[in-house]
């Protein structure tokens, strides 16, 4: 009998559309944590993870490990909190990566989820 995976452990890594929609629904009532690493090239897909309890720095380590396992170059990483507001997703970054908003929007469009993004930098200003 196959072992059941704990859905809380690594939410966000390799999420399908249904899983992402489920997380977005939960974001309407609570703030969660995220980590993001851009794709190695212009054609790759970013690594993006969301978790309700795991701290952003720990999620960042998981994202770096995922990139290393996939033998993708690059060490850029962003992490922080994510929340749903009336105008879309708001990502408050402890550490930010340039082009993050555009690449995340593209990733969500490919999963057929239309949502606006607002990236808030460390200083509190919109990126």
N, C-alpha and C positions, 0 to 999 in steps of 0.2 A: 504494500500500500504506500503511495507517495506521501512524503512528508508535507504537511501544510506549512506555507510560509507565513510569517508574521507580517501582516500588512503595514504595521507601524515602523518596522525596522528600516527600510530603505525606500520610502515613498519618494517618487519623483524621478529616480534613475530609471530610464527606459519606460516612461509612462506612456500608455496608450491613450487614445482620445477619451474613452470612458473613465479611466482612472483620473485623468486631468480634470474632467468636468466634475467628478465627485469631490476632488480637492477644492476646486473653485467654489463649489457650493458651501463647503465648510468654512472657506475664507470669509464668507458673508457675516459669520458670527464670531470669528476669532482671528487673531493675528498668529501667523506661523513664521517659521524661519526658512531661508532659502540659501542655496549656493549655486553659482553659475560659473562655467568656464567656456570661453568662446571656442568655436571650431578651429582646428589646426589650419585649414585652408578656407578658401572662399566657398567651397561646395559642401563642406562638412556640416554636421549638425552639432549645436552646442550641447554641453552636458548641463542639465538643469535639474535640481532636486529641491523638494519642499518637504518639511517635516514639522509636525506639531510641537514637539518637545526638544528634539536634539538641537543643541546650540549651534549657531552659525559657523563658528570656527571648526567644530567637529564635522559639520556637513562639508565644509571646504576641503578637509582632509579626505573625505569619502570621494568627492569629485576629482581631486588630484589623483587618488588611487585608481579611479575608473579610467581616467585619461592615460595613466601609466600602463594599465592592463591592456588598453586598446592600442598601445604604442603610438600615441599621438603626441607630437611635439608641442611645446608651449607651456608656460607656467603662469599665465594670466588667470586671475581668479577674483570673483566678487562674491560677497556674502552679506547677509543682514536679515531684516524682517520683511515680510510680505503681508499685505492686507488688502481687502476689497473695499473700495469706496464707491460712491455713486457714479463717478466718472471712469472707473476701471480699476486696474490693479496698481497699487502703490508699493514700490520696492524701495525701502530705506536701506542704503548700503553703508556698511562699515568700511568696505573697500570696494572701489568701483572700477569697471573696465569700460574703455571707450567703445562705442558702437553696440552696447548691450541692448538698448531699447529696440533698435532696428532688427537685430538678430533674433531677439525673443519674439518680436511681432511676426517675423517670417516663420519661425518655428510653430507658433500658435496657428498661423494661417494654414500651414501645411497640415495641421491636425484638424482643420476646419472649425476653429474656435476664434471668433472675432471679438477682440477685447482691446481696450486702450491700455497703454502702460505709462506710468509716471515714475521716473527714477529720481530719488532724492539722494543727494550726496552726503558725505560725512558732515559738511558744514551746515546742512539744512536747506541748501538751495537746490533747485531743480537742475538736473544735468541735461 
